[in-house]
Amino acid sequence: MPKIQWTNLPIAVRDHLFERLRERQISAEDLYQLKLSREAEPDTPEGAWYKDFGSFKICGNGKYPKTFLLRGQPATGKKL
């Protein structure tokens, strides 16, 4: 299984992630939880996936993170 790729993202994906961080006002505390998860280098399935952090979700497809959702917003794919 691939690992989530956080570096050298396509420019459009990177810009979209930063835009969603600002728009959804993800807190520094929440970002720290994301950092800890990144350091664990979780495997991802082929296809859609998401990881629920409680106050937000990160969603992706294969090795790429794709967007951030807020609590209550439905996510699709395999839960990590």
Secondary structure, DSSP 8 states (H G I E B T S, - for coil): --B---SS--HHHHHHHHHHHHHTT--HHHHHHHHHHHHT--B--SSEEEEE-SSEEEEEETTEEEEEEETTS---SEE-
